[in-house]
Amino acid sequence: MKSFQVVDFNAPLKEVDHPTPQPSGTQVLIKVKAAGVCHSDLHIWEGGYDLGHGRKPLSLKDRGVSLPRTMGHETVGEIIAFGPDVKDADKGGLKVGDVTLAYPWLGCGKCPTCVGGDENMCAIKPNALGVYCDGGYADHMTVPHPKYLLDLKGLDPVTAAPYACSGVTTYSALKKVEKDLDTPIVIFGAGGLGLMALSLLKAMGGKGAIVVDIDARKREAAEAAGALATVDGKAPDALEQLIKKAGQPIRAAIDLVGNAQTSQLGFDCLTKGGKLVIVGLFGGGATWALPLIPIKAVTIQGSYVGNLRETQELLDLVRTKKIPAIPVTPMPLAKANEALTNLQKGQLVGRAVLTP
């Protein structure tokens, strides 16, 4: 088994050879067919998040991320073997040879939050694949239980891999503003998540979105993907442009970047009673004038990936609505370092996907 691991934060990934694991207990062994390279991987690789306001960066090591670690939480793989404790009832109709999407956002599995179906929100023992456990930057991977494997039923593995993170993340964020999807919403960021959000918004019956990005190429990609309009976030009149292009009060904004500038513009563009959903983890500190939060009666809500149920809903939506795939750039597993570097430099449009 070949994998590419983070052995030191901010250091190149190391190519490692290990014996191919055999599934124990309720584990399932999959042969990796595709692994998306996500912006969250950059934070893992770099070792933390910028909290702004002069605060000490949030260390992933302090949060339980140990090294070496094989990243990769957007993984599609073919089922090779089930562990000895997997009963037929556990398989949910899955069998050896099926190509599946691995749901990665696991928790302790025992607390009320996990039992209630929101393992992604577990505060007891987060156990996400590719973050706290080894993930898909490899040619094989183990998954703790068959229930976390979702049958792709013919969807392309390379274009489907990002549904495990960028897909379910944007779907969950859109669900949080679902009541306002009949009005133009604002989306910050036209990378992989932003382009995914545009496709999902259309499939969910939304009116559409005005997309904000500082990169002209990405704004062009958003327009090609069906954005109502785009705005350069660096423009001195960006707020005025947003309000004019919306043509009506803006009730919802989704920030897929998450820095001081985007969150401020997202807050400012909202009408009274509007909602700002922050997804991105770029970092920094908020700059809102506190009295305006109650005066505008604005809701500011975080959204962290999505749960297993939402991921299945997403795959069903993709199939029934025939949602077009976001642009992807397939790259050999051996180019994992190059994919991360390209992402870090902002040189990718859409998603890089490693193909072992």
Buried (B, 14 or more C-beta within 10 A) or exposed (E): BBBBBBEEBEEBBEEBEEEBBEBEEBBBBBBBBBBBBBBBBBBBBBBBBBEBEEEEBBEBEEEEBEBEBBBBBBBBBBBBBBBEEBEEEBBEEBEEEBBBBBBBBBBBBEBEBBEEEBBBBBEEBBBBBBBBBBBBBBBBBBBBBBBBBBBBEEBBBBBBBBBBBBBBBBBBBBBBBEEBBEBBBBBBBBBBBBBBBBBBBBBBEBBBBBBBBBBEEBBBBBBEBBBBBBBBBEEEEBBEBBBEBBEEBBBBBBBBBBBBBBBBBBBBBBBEEBBBBBBBBBBBEBEBEEEEEEEBEBBBEEBBBBBBEBBBBBBEBBEEBEBBBBBBBEBEBEBBBEBBBBBBEEEBBBBBBBBB
